[in-house]
Amino acid sequence: MADETTFTRRGMIAAGAGLAAAAAGSAHAQQPTLSKTFVLIHGAWHGGWCWRRVADRLEGKGHKVFAPTLTGLGERSHLLSKDINLGTHIADIVNVFKWEDLKNVCLVAHSYGGWPSSGALEQIGDRVSSIVWLDAFKPENGQRGADYASEFSRKALQEALAKGEPGRKGPPAKTFSLSDKDYEWLDSKLTPQPNGVVFDPIKLTGAREKVAKKTYIRASKYPQAAFDKALAECKADPSWKTFEIADAGHDVMVDAPDWLVERLLDVA
Amino acid sequence: MSGASGHTRRAVVVGMAGSTDLMSAAETNAPPPPPAKTFVLVHGACHGGWCWRRVADRLASKGHKVFAPTLTGLGERSHLLSRDIHLATHVADIVNVIRWEGLTEIVLVGHSYGGVIISGVAEEVPSSIASIVFLDALVPANGTTSIAGTTSAAVRAEISAATARGELAFKPPPAAVFRVNEKDRAWVDAMMTPQPVATMTDTIALMGARDRIARKAYIRAPNYPHPAFDKAYAACKADKSWRTFETTAAGHDVMIDAPDWLTSILIEVA
């Protein structure tokens, strides 16, 4: 037992690699694929729950998946308060990397998740080898979420602020998904988005652009001018790969999990 | 670069399994894998989801689903430490994972202070729980607090010191107090974070849901001296509706000191 537990992760990897190589040379039909670590960051009104189909598929292939829920949302909605700001959500992500000691990660950000993920990369950029922006905001230094939110979101924000509420309700599931059989499930899980995250200008010094592998995925049926602009910028920049999907709504992880998992494994 | 460090758990699992199972797999048809289970692992005071990593990896590699959420104010959630955190916050932390992930037939495991949390969780979502496991844990009675005689002397001393200073959280005792194996002590000391005092002074309301769960197990690590755990262990041993196990190959942090042993026990009682 002592020997077993004193094996560090790196030690196990080295030992495992040797044994895997031995096994691959033998009668074992299935050659093990290289395992990756994915950190999946959800968007506004969503939670770690929205990644379930993608997480299950990735884990089924032997990959490691972390899909933390940002403070105040989903399973963390009992923590909703006016104290939650963009810094809270950045720390939510950074601290998963620190406490789980994650390295060589593929960081996937959906929608609003592009804001805290861009901020987090300033602190943990050296632990990330690939980023995937999934129909996501790609903010520049000094921008504020309040200035780029959808028309619906801005209106809901003004109403919630007028009423003194800490969060604002999201739109119905049909806004995000083309899969009508999932609407009941989605509507039952969506929670108010904390208002406080859209007011602080984000501080960026270019860590996101320094990540070796960068991918932008656009769900073209979902209208959002900021995503169209981000896609166009990424298309014009040879350091980004781009993909578009027409047969999924904004919630690509819900509508097209198999397609998304293939893309993620391609670019991780 | 990705070739070396990207070669992770799956390779380890397949590789290691391959080295021993190759012959038998070639000779006989491998039996179908047992059905996958869903484990929800609840850490103890001053710990976080991080402490379950070895056990979570082992369970996941056998095809099981594992959730090891970190309680608010601790570990990766330590940036949320505030006076608003109560025992009820921690119970909600777990109940909400179960609700938002839609989990059923759960194996609910609580370590140490986590025993209080899983007892509270059982009251709120009893029909979601198939099996409950107390790992060197408190098994609280209705209306009790963790500080009133049930926590260890070391933890009580830290709580008194924090309260005297007017601080909202108490410092973790050194890993050595928990009898963590020597090689892991520096890591555990680096990961542990202060625990909100209110979570130890709030009373828990229990109506017997825990005891009605079909499968119940208590695991004791007696190398860690703790009279309340000894008492809980003895009570479970005397009750035919509980299964009991003990290990002297680990300190209090059994998931860190003896992950293989613990994984096999969890699968056995799942």
Boltz contact constraints between the chains, C-beta under 6 A:
constraints:
  - contact:
      token1: [A, 1]
      token2: [B, 249]
      max_distance: 6.0
  - contact:
      token1: [A, 1]
      token2: [B, 258]
      max_distance: 6.0
  - contact:
      token1: [A, 4]
      token2: [B, 260]
      max_distance: 6.0
  - contact:
      token1: [A, 6]
      token2: [B, 183]
      max_distance: 6.0
  - contact:
      token1: [A, 12]
      token2: [B, 12]
      max_distance: 6.0
  - contact:
      token1: [A, 13]
      token2: [B, 7]
      max_distance: 6.0
  - contact:
      token1: [A, 13]
      token2: [B, 8]
      max_distance: 6.0
  - contact:
      token1: [A, 16]
      token2: [B, 11]
      max_distance: 6.0
  - contact:
      token1: [A, 16]
      token2: [B, 12]
      max_distance: 6.0
  - contact:
      token1: [A, 16]
      token2: [B, 15]
      max_distance: 6.0
  - contact:
      token1: [A, 17]
      token2: [B, 7]
      max_distance: 6.0
  - contact:
      token1: [A, 17]
      token2: [B, 11]
      max_distance: 6.0
  - contact:
      token1: [A, 19]
      token2: [B, 15]
      max_distance: 6.0
  - contact:
      token1: [A, 19]
      token2: [B, 16]
      max_distance: 6.0
  - contact:
      token1: [A, 19]
      token2: [B, 19]
      max_distance: 6.0
  - contact:
      token1: [A, 20]
      token2: [B, 11]
      max_distance: 6.0
  - contact:
      token1: [A, 20]
      token2: [B, 14]
      max_distance: 6.0
  - contact:
      token1: [A, 20]
      token2: [B, 15]
      max_distance: 6.0
  - contact:
      token1: [A, 23]
      token2: [B, 15]
      max_distance: 6.0
  - contact:
      token1: [A, 23]
      token2: [B, 18]
      max_distance: 6.0
  - contact:
      token1: [A, 26]
      token2: [B, 22]
      max_distance: 6.0
  - contact:
      token1: [A, 27]
      token2: [B, 26]
      max_distance: 6.0
  - contact:
      token1: [A, 28]
      token2: [B, 18]
      max_distance: 6.0
  - contact:
      token1: [A, 32]
      token2: [B, 10]
      max_distance: 6.0
  - contact:
      token1: [A, 32]
      token2: [B, 11]
      max_distance: 6.0
  - contact:
      token1: [A, 32]
      token2: [B, 14]
      max_distance: 6.0
  - contact:
      token1: [A, 34]
      token2: [B, 6]
      max_distance: 6.0
  - contact:
      token1: [A, 34]
      token2: [B, 7]
      max_distance: 6.0
  - contact:
      token1: [A, 35]
      token2: [B, 8]
      max_distance: 6.0
  - contact:
      token1: [A, 35]
      token2: [B, 9]
      max_distance: 6.0
  - contact:
      token1: [A, 35]
      token2: [B, 10]
      max_distance: 6.0
  - contact:
      token1: [A, 47]
      token2: [B, 100]
      max_distance: 6.0
  - contact:
      token1: [A, 49]
      token2: [B, 100]
      max_distance: 6.0
  - contact:
      token1: [A, 49]
      token2: [B, 101]
      max_distance: 6.0
  - contact:
      token1: [A, 62]
      token2: [B, 10]
      max_distance: 6.0
  - contact:
      token1: [A, 74]
      token2: [B, 100]
      max_distance: 6.0
  - contact:
      token1: [A, 75]
      token2: [B, 96]
      max_distance: 6.0
  - contact:
      token1: [A, 75]
      token2: [B, 97]
      max_distance: 6.0
  - contact:
      token1: [A, 75]
      token2: [B, 100]
      max_distance: 6.0
  - contact:
      token1: [A, 78]
      token2: [B, 92]
      max_distance: 6.0
  - contact:
      token1: [A, 91]
      token2: [B, 79]
      max_distance: 6.0
  - contact:
      token1: [A, 95]
      token2: [B, 76]
      max_distance: 6.0
  - contact:
      token1: [A, 96]
      token2: [B, 76]
      max_distance: 6.0
  - contact:
      token1: [A, 99]
      token2: [B, 48]
      max_distance: 6.0
  - contact:
      token1: [A, 99]
      token2: [B, 50]
      max_distance: 6.0
  - contact:
      token1: [A, 99]
      token2: [B, 75]
      max_distance: 6.0
  - contact:
      token1: [A, 99]
      token2: [B, 76]
      max_distance: 6.0
  - contact:
      token1: [A, 100]
      token2: [B, 50]
      max_distance: 6.0
  - contact:
      token1: [A, 104]
      token2: [B, 5]
      max_distance: 6.0
  - contact:
      token1: [A, 104]
      token2: [B, 6]
      max_distance: 6.0
  - contact:
      token1: [A, 189]
      token2: [B, 100]
      max_distance: 6.0
